[in-house]
């Protein structure tokens, strides 16, 4: 599958990477990969998912918002990788075995990090808002390629 799950929210705005950076990442993924994108979230994301999805081609982007956890777990298990924040959905993605990136703010990583060796935590010393899109894209490429056991994974344009 070439489905990539992304959760651009959390229960607290201070744990979120800026929406503008998510939009930039999504555009990067559209132009440089073959991934189809699944934007996931709950009530906390409000209209953020719809705003971000509006910039995606209909054939390659979909939204799953406020699903029952069992349904969301089923959807996530069909994905190739995950990108999110310090949130319950990141824990759910890790629990179904997805490799992924968690963009980390100022909460205690040793307490709240998803307990999975397949999850990479990305942070920036000056705060989450300073984490560059290029760094997230580079790490996502590594995660998605490693999940296939290949040097050049499917999904990434040559």
Secondary structure in CASP SS format (residue, H / E / C, confidence):
PFRMAT SS
TARGET T0000
AUTHOR 0000-0000-0000
METHOD secondary structure of the structure
MODEL  1
X C 1.00
X C 1.00
X E 1.00
X E 1.00
X E 1.00
X E 1.00
X C 1.00
X C 1.00
X C 1.00
X C 1.00
X C 1.00
X C 1.00
X H 1.00
X H 1.00
X H 1.00
X C 1.00
X C 1.00
X C 1.00
X H 1.00
X H 1.00
X H 1.00
X H 1.00
X H 1.00
X H 1.00
X H 1.00
X H 1.00
X H 1.00
X H 1.00
X H 1.00
X H 1.00
X H 1.00
X H 1.00
X E 1.00
X C 1.00
X C 1.00
X E 1.00
X E 1.00
X E 1.00
X E 1.00
X E 1.00
X E 1.00
X C 1.00
X H 1.00
X H 1.00
X H 1.00
X C 1.00
X C 1.00
X H 1.00
X H 1.00
X H 1.00
X H 1.00
X H 1.00
X H 1.00
X C 1.00
X C 1.00
X C 1.00
X C 1.00
X C 1.00
X C 1.00
X C 1.00
X E 1.00
X E 1.00
X E 1.00
X E 1.00
X E 1.00
X C 1.00
X C 1.00
X C 1.00
X H 1.00
X H 1.00
X H 1.00
X H 1.00
X H 1.00
X H 1.00
X H 1.00
X H 1.00
X H 1.00
X C 1.00
X C 1.00
X C 1.00
X E 1.00
X E 1.00
X E 1.00
X E 1.00
X E 1.00
X C 1.00
X C 1.00
X H 1.00
X H 1.00
X H 1.00
X H 1.00
X H 1.00
X H 1.00
X H 1.00
X H 1.00
X C 1.00
X C 1.00
X C 1.00
X E 1.00
X E 1.00
X E 1.00
X E 1.00
X E 1.00
X C 1.00
X C 1.00
X C 1.00
X C 1.00
X C 1.00
X H 1.00
X H 1.00
X H 1.00
X H 1.00
X C 1.00
X C 1.00
X C 1.00
X C 1.00
X C 1.00
X C 1.00
X E 1.00
X E 1.00
X E 1.00
X E 1.00
X C 1.00
X C 1.00
X C 1.00
X C 1.00
X C 1.00
X H 1.00
X H 1.00
X H 1.00
X C 1.00
X C 1.00
X H 1.00
X H 1.00
X H 1.00
X H 1.00
X H 1.00
X H 1.00
X H 1.00
X H 1.00
X H 1.00
X H 1.00
X H 1.00
X H 1.00
X H 1.00
X H 1.00
X C 1.00
X C 1.00
X C 1.00
X C 1.00
X C 1.00
X C 1.00
X C 1.00
X C 1.00
X C 1.00
X E 1.00
X C 1.00
X C 1.00
END
